[in-house]
Amino acid sequence: MIVNWNSGAFLARCLDHLARQTFVPTQILVFDNGSSDRSVECASRYPGVIVRLTGENLGFAKANNRAVAEAHTDFVALLNADANPAPDWLERLMAAATANPDVVSFASRQMMDGASGILDGLGDAYHISGLVWRVGFGRHIRPKDLLTREIFSACGAAALYRREAFVAAGGFDEDYFCYCEDVDLGFRLRLAGRRCLLVPDAVVFHHGAGSSGGHGSDFSIYHGHRNLVWTFFKDMPGALFWLLLPIHIVQNLAMIAMFAMRGKTRVILRSKWDALRGLPRAWRKRRSIQADRVASLGQIWDALEVHLTQSIRDRIRHGLR
């Protein structure tokens, strides 16, 4: 399923690549969030593609939830309009799902479109401060990157979920609109005792931020850094929440200072102010999320990143994820 919003030529390229899949999808759903660039007009010409026009921009989270609700399959694959899958992408994901019946979400190896050998990400990592990033973003691929392994969560740009697990977890949090909703879902799945696997031979070539103006845009800064706060408050369990809360506060102050130095004072302050305004609602969600927690504090701690490497620090300086 693909959520489209003014994706221009990206959508046609994505659908061209889907048409060449060695594992033929049962159905392909394209949910168009009120595009004004006519990008979705070509979609209905592709065999097996079902187009839904929302008439407005519902956001990535809500549109995907609607698409999952309409699907009647055991698995749902999410793909960004600016991501072009290799011919065996879906076949590799389904093979991993068959071989690992205890795993509920599967991440692709994302390569930067147009940059030979450069990673766009190997799933998502979650730091004890509440920061998130795509593992390996922007560096050359290494042999160890080709190893199948458990990761914190799948990047929603190209991921496979068991539909029952997605629905049972409540899907994406629609308050997020977009950005970090995939990490939040991955965190909630992990709290429920579920696992995520990186499938490195399931490859997509990702342009990145094809509709949102880029990682350093006001749009991405606002939604990303607001949603980071809500994710920490909702999902960090038990004693870990209180232990790591001071680190989370320092991280937020550091982000404000960093973006202020980059001339983004207004947007980062608005992001954090709206995050604070939304905390009562996030805390109510936390109560039900934590009441259903299955994973131990030790299991959650083991899944978190403790250190910030130089490459991650550089990535943070250039924008979220």
C-alpha positions as CSV (number, residue, x, y, z in Angstrom):
1,M,0.0,0.0,0.0
2,I,1.2,3.4,-1.0
3,V,0.2,6.8,0.5
4,N,0.6,9.5,-2.2
5,W,0.7,13.3,-1.7
6,N,2.0,15.4,-4.6
7,S,4.7,12.8,-5.4
8,G,5.1,13.9,-9.0
9,A,6.9,11.3,-11.1
10,F,7.9,9.3,-8.1
11,L,4.6,7.4,-8.0
12,A,4.8,6.2,-11.6
13,R,8.3,5.0,-11.0
14,C,7.3,3.2,-7.9
15,L,4.4,1.5,-9.6
16,D,6.6,0.5,-12.5
17,H,8.9,-1.3,-10.1
18,L,6.0,-3.0,-8.3
19,A,4.7,-4.3,-11.7
20,R,8.0,-6.2,-12.0
21,Q,7.8,-8.0,-8.6
22,T,8.6,-11.7,-8.7
23,F,6.1,-12.2,-5.9
24,V,2.9,-10.7,-7.2
25,P,1.0,-8.7,-4.6
26,T,-2.6,-9.7,-3.9
27,Q,-3.7,-6.1,-4.3
28,I,-2.0,-2.7,-4.5
29,L,-3.7,0.1,-2.7
30,V,-2.9,3.7,-3.5
31,F,-4.4,6.2,-1.0
32,D,-4.1,9.7,-2.4
33,N,-4.1,12.4,0.2
34,G,-5.7,15.2,-1.9
35,S,-2.8,15.7,-4.3
36,S,-3.0,18.8,-6.5
37,D,-0.2,17.8,-8.9
38,R,-2.1,15.0,-10.8
39,S,0.5,12.5,-9.7
40,V,-2.2,9.9,-8.9
41,E,-3.9,10.0,-12.3
42,C,-1.6,7.4,-13.8
43,A,-2.1,4.9,-10.9
44,S,-5.5,3.4,-12.1
45,R,-3.8,2.4,-15.4
46,Y,-1.7,-0.2,-13.7
47,P,-3.3,-3.7,-13.5
48,G,-4.3,-4.6,-9.9
49,V,-3.9,-1.1,-8.5
50,I,-6.9,0.2,-6.5
51,V,-7.0,4.0,-6.0
52,R,-8.7,5.7,-3.1
53,L,-9.1,9.4,-3.1
54,T,-9.3,10.8,0.4
55,G,-10.0,14.4,-0.8
56,E,-7.8,15.9,1.8
57,N,-4.4,15.4,3.3
58,L,-5.0,12.9,6.1
59,G,-1.3,12.4,6.8
60,F,0.9,9.3,6.5
61,A,-0.4,7.7,9.7
62,K,-4.2,7.9,9.1
63,A,-4.1,7.1,5.4
64,N,-2.0,4.0,6.1
65,N,-4.4,2.9,8.8
66,R,-7.3,3.2,6.4
67,A,-5.4,1.2,3.8
68,V,-4.7,-1.6,6.4
69,A,-8.3,-1.6,7.4
70,E,-9.3,-2.2,3.8
71,A,-6.8,-5.0,3.2
72,H,-7.9,-8.6,3.7
73,T,-4.5,-10.2,3.7
74,D,-2.4,-11.8,6.4
75,F,0.5,-9.4,5.6
76,V,0.6,-5.7,4.6
77,A,3.5,-4.1,2.9
78,L,4.0,-0.4,3.2
79,L,5.9,1.5,0.5
80,N,6.6,5.2,0.1
81,A,5.8,6.7,-3.3
82,D,9.5,7.7,-3.6
83,A,10.8,4.2,-3.0
84,N,11.6,1.9,-5.9
85,P,11.7,-1.8,-4.9
86,A,14.1,-4.3,-6.5
87,P,12.2,-7.1,-8.4
88,D,12.5,-9.6,-5.6
89,W,11.9,-7.1,-2.8
90,L,8.5,-8.5,-1.8
91,E,9.6,-12.1,-2.4
92,R,12.4,-11.7,0.0
93,L,10.2,-10.1,2.7
94,M,7.7,-12.9,2.4
95,A,10.4,-15.6,2.6
96,A,11.7,-14.0,5.8
97,A,8.2,-13.9,7.2
98,T,7.6,-17.5,6.4
99,A,10.9,-18.5,8.0
100,N,10.3,-16.5,11.1
101,P,6.7,-17.0,12.2
102,D,7.5,-15.4,15.6
103,V,8.5,-12.1,14.0
104,V,5.7,-9.5,13.2
105,S,7.5,-6.7,11.3
106,F,10.3,-6.8,8.7
107,A,12.5,-4.0,7.6
108,S,14.1,-3.5,4.1
109,R,17.6,-2.5,3.2
110,Q,17.1,1.0,1.9
111,M,19.7,2.3,-0.5
112,M,19.9,6.0,-1.6
113,D,18.4,6.3,-5.1
114,G,21.0,7.6,-7.5
115,A,23.9,7.2,-5.1
116,S,25.7,3.9,-5.7
117,G,26.5,1.9,-2.6
118,I,25.2,4.5,-0.2
119,L,22.7,3.4,2.5
120,D,19.5,5.2,3.2
121,G,18.9,3.0,6.2
122,L,18.8,-0.5,7.8
123,G,15.7,0.1,9.9
124,D,15.4,2.4,12.9
125,A,17.3,2.8,16.1
126,Y,16.0,4.3,19.3
127,H,18.4,6.1,21.7
128,I,17.9,6.3,25.5
129,S,17.4,10.1,25.1
130,G,14.4,9.6,22.8
131,L,16.3,10.4,19.6
132,V,15.8,8.1,16.6
133,W,17.7,7.6,13.4
134,R,17.9,5.2,10.4
135,V,20.8,2.9,11.0
136,G,23.6,3.4,8.5
137,F,22.1,6.5,6.8
138,G,24.5,8.2,4.4
139,R,27.4,5.8,4.6
140,H,28.8,3.2,2.2
141,I,27.5,-0.3,2.6
142,R,29.6,-2.8,4.6
143,P,29.7,-6.6,4.6
144,K,28.1,-6.8,8.0
145,D,25.1,-4.7,6.7
146,L,24.1,-7.8,4.7
147,L,23.5,-9.9,7.8
148,T,19.9,-10.6,8.9
149,R,19.4,-9.5,12.4
150,E,16.9,-8.2,14.9
151,I,16.5,-4.4,15.0
152,F,14.4,-1.9,17.0
153,S,11.8,-1.1,14.4
154,A,11.1,-1.0,10.7
155,C,11.2,2.2,8.7
156,G,7.7,2.7,7.3
157,A,9.1,3.7,3.9
158,A,9.4,0.0,3.0
159,A,8.2,-2.4,5.6
160,L,6.2,-5.6,5.9
161,Y,3.8,-6.3,8.9
162,R,1.7,-9.1,10.0
163,R,-1.7,-7.5,9.7
164,E,-3.0,-9.0,13.0
165,A,-0.1,-7.5,14.9
166,F,-0.5,-4.1,13.2
167,V,-4.2,-4.0,14.1
168,A,-3.8,-5.4,17.6
169,A,-1.2,-2.7,18.4
170,G,-3.6,0.0,17.2
171,G,-1.8,0.8,14.0
172,F,-0.1,4.2,13.6
173,D,-0.9,7.0,16.0
174,E,-3.0,9.3,13.9
175,D,-2.1,12.3,16.1
176,Y,1.4,12.1,14.6
177,F,0.2,12.9,11.1
178,C,3.7,11.9,9.8
179,Y,7.2,11.3,11.0
180,C,8.2,8.9,13.8
181,E,4.8,7.0,13.6
182,D,6.7,4.0,12.5
183,V,9.1,4.1,15.4
184,D,6.2,4.6,17.8
185,L,4.4,1.6,16.4
186,G,7.7,-0.4,16.5
187,F,8.1,0.6,20.2
188,R,4.5,-0.5,21.0
189,L,5.0,-3.8,19.2
190,R,8.2,-4.4,21.2
191,L,6.4,-3.6,24.5
192,A,3.9,-6.2,23.5
193,G,6.7,-8.8,23.2
194,R,6.9,-8.7,19.4
195,R,10.0,-8.6,17.3
196,C,11.3,-6.8,14.2
197,L,13.8,-8.3,11.7
198,L,16.0,-6.6,9.2
199,V,15.9,-8.4,5.8
200,P,19.0,-7.1,4.0
201,D,18.3,-8.8,0.7
202,A,14.9,-7.1,0.5
203,V,16.2,-3.9,-1.3
204,V,14.5,-0.6,-2.1
205,F,16.1,2.5,-3.6
206,H,14.7,5.5,-1.7
207,H,14.7,9.1,-2.8
208,G,13.7,10.3,0.7
209,A,11.3,13.2,1.7
210,G,9.9,13.3,-1.8
211,S,6.8,15.0,-0.7
212,S,7.7,16.8,2.6
213,G,10.3,19.3,1.4
214,G,13.4,17.4,2.7
215,H,14.7,16.4,6.1
216,G,15.7,19.9,7.0
217,S,12.3,21.5,6.1
218,D,10.2,23.3,8.6
219,F,7.6,20.6,8.0
220,S,9.8,17.7,8.9
221,I,11.5,19.5,11.9
222,Y,8.1,20.4,13.4
223,H,6.4,17.0,13.1
224,G,9.5,15.0,13.8
225,H,10.6,16.8,17.0
226,R,7.1,17.1,18.3
227,N,6.4,13.4,17.8
228,L,9.7,12.4,19.4
229,V,8.5,13.8,22.7
230,W,5.1,12.0,22.5
231,T,6.9,8.7,21.7
232,F,9.1,8.9,24.7
233,F,6.2,9.8,27.1
234,K,3.9,7.2,25.7
235,D,6.3,4.2,25.2
236,M,9.2,4.4,27.6
237,P,8.2,1.9,30.3
238,G,8.2,1.9,34.1
239,A,11.3,2.9,35.9
240,L,13.2,3.5,32.6
241,F,10.9,6.5,32.0
242,W,11.9,8.2,35.2
243,L,15.5,7.2,34.9
244,L,15.9,8.5,31.4
245,L,13.5,11.5,31.7
246,P,16.4,13.9,32.7
247,I,18.4,12.8,29.6
248,H,15.3,13.3,27.5
249,I,14.9,16.8,28.8
250,V,18.5,17.7,28.1
251,Q,18.3,16.3,24.6
252,N,15.3,18.5,23.9
253,L,17.1,21.6,25.2
254,A,20.1,20.7,23.0
255,M,17.8,20.3,19.9
256,I,16.3,23.7,20.6
257,A,19.7,25.3,20.8
258,M,21.0,23.5,17.8
259,F,18.1,24.4,15.5
260,A,18.1,28.0,16.9
261,M,21.8,28.3,15.7
262,R,20.6,27.1,12.3
263,G,18.0,29.9,12.1
264,K,15.1,27.5,12.9
265,T,14.1,29.0,16.3
266,R,10.5,29.6,15.5
267,V,9.7,26.1,14.2
268,I,11.6,24.1,16.8
269,L,10.0,26.2,19.6
270,R,6.5,25.6,18.1
271,S,7.3,21.9,17.8
272,K,8.2,21.6,21.5
273,W,5.4,23.8,22.7
274,D,2.8,21.8,20.8
275,A,4.5,18.6,22.1
276,L,4.0,19.9,25.7
277,R,0.4,20.9,24.9
278,G,-0.3,17.3,23.7
279,L,1.3,15.6,26.8
280,P,-2.0,15.1,28.7
281,R,-3.4,13.2,25.7
282,A,-0.1,11.2,25.3
283,W,-0.1,10.4,29.0
284,R,-3.7,8.9,28.7
285,K,-2.5,6.7,25.9
286,R,0.6,5.7,28.0
287,R,-1.7,4.2,30.6
288,S,-3.3,1.7,28.3
289,I,0.0,1.0,26.4
290,Q,1.9,0.3,29.6
291,A,-1.0,-1.7,31.2
292,D,-0.7,-4.2,28.3
293,R,3.1,-4.4,28.4
294,V,4.6,-7.9,28.1
295,A,8.3,-7.2,27.6
296,S,10.5,-6.8,30.7
297,L,12.4,-3.6,31.4
298,G,15.6,-5.5,30.7
299,Q,14.4,-6.5,27.3
300,I,13.5,-3.0,26.4
301,W,16.8,-1.7,27.8
302,D,18.7,-4.2,25.6
303,A,16.9,-2.9,22.5
304,L,17.8,0.8,23.1
305,E,20.9,2.6,21.9
306,V,23.1,3.9,24.6
307,H,25.9,5.6,22.7
308,L,25.9,8.3,20.0
309,T,28.7,7.7,17.5
310,Q,30.3,10.5,15.6
311,S,28.3,9.5,12.4
312,I,25.0,9.8,14.4
313,R,26.0,13.1,15.9
314,D,26.7,14.4,12.3
315,R,23.4,13.0,11.2
316,I,21.6,14.8,14.0
317,R,23.3,18.1,13.1
318,H,21.9,17.8,9.6
319,G,18.3,16.9,10.6
320,L,16.1,14.2,12.0
321,R,16.6,10.7,10.7
